[in-house]
Amino acid sequence: MAALVSGFSKLSKTEKIDWLVTHHFSKNDSIKQALKQYWNSDEKLQQLHDEFIENTLTNFYLPFGVAPNFVINDKIYTIPMAIEESSVVAAASKAAKFWQTRGGFKTKVISTTKIGQVHFMYKGKKEALTSFFDEIKSKLITDAKPITKNMEKRGGGILDIQLIDKTTDLDNYYQLHATFETLDAMGANFINSCLEQFAKTFKTEAETQLAEPVEIVMSILSNYVPECLVRAEVSCKVEDLSEKDIDPNTFAEKFVQAVKIAEIEPYRAVTHNKGIMNGIDAVVLATGNDFRAVEAGVHAYASKDGRYSSLTHAKVENGVFTFWMEIPLALGTVGGLTSLHPLVKLALNLLDHPTAKQLMQIVAVAGLAQNFAALRSLTTTGIQEGHMKMHLMNILNQFEATPQEKETIINHFKNNTVSHSAVVEQIEKLRG
Ligand code: MEV
């Protein structure tokens, strides 16, 4: 049964599985089979995935789908999405199609600055620290040249370093607050390497130039990137919002109200923004970017005014409906998984090898589209109608329905409300 282990990481993959099965599953062979069935028969491909992380046992599949018909700044895109939640890809596709005939999505990168900090403690006089920093600043940058040389050749690098006094919030706490331009790289390694070099130079020089020592606490990039911003927008005449039995004026009014509610009500804002992240994370993941970094940064941005609020905004002015969002996105299209994971390479290929700036715009559009689709459903038919139809397939698969059973039941629910119990009832009825 469950046990502690030492040297686990040194075991082979098969030995790790054996250990797991012996100590957690009472030597159950079906567990071994469940893990091994996801191994890729192409050994090289499997090894590639094994080496992405540590203690790999198998692969964990996520569906990889596409949402076509996105028109962004007059260019057509088919957007790759990796996500487990039903309805998300369908919703993105639906929103893309809706806006395709209404001018498409307009986007703009506002800024691309990334941030990193060296956090340190200093008990001496602030004036001495300030003049030491002014003196040493150019050396901080020069000593990092071996790291920044290539990035500079391409037009990026360190933008600035500032000394920040945080002693009113925490005794003796100061920062070197650095800004960077990392071009098409997400830049985490670049920024962290620069910061560690700053810390080294700073501490060494302080030893001879300051009376009191500098104690470096840590050097790390920030995932809060409010100056790495992108804007996405859709807009059309209110009358052009009409669709089927939806009255465009009522729709626009309710839609704007729904956004305003998310602007002032944090409980709603969190769910509203979660829907946006359905689109954003799916594209971020499919393109090999760090969705946890994006999540952390985006939600912090949603609280920038002191209260957690909607990331999107909407208005009707002079008969024109406008729906937009500005969000921070630190993304890369080179480095990391982008040249390693075959499906990431494919996804970037599908997007026509975007620059990081272009990817920021595509990802922002996926978020805006997702929010549009969610609010359209919520303020008209309700979310469950579409959602449960998509969920129907999951329930059918759970019950291992045959293709014949699936067809009959899907037909039945074309005119009936889907609920878990109603589907189970139909399956039982069919199976006698
Ligand atoms: C579900 O994953 C996302 C929604 O809840 C978003 C929203 O409520 O706006 C539908």
Residues whose N, C-alpha, C, O or C-beta is under 5 A from the ligand:
A	BS01	MEV	T271 H272 G275 A374
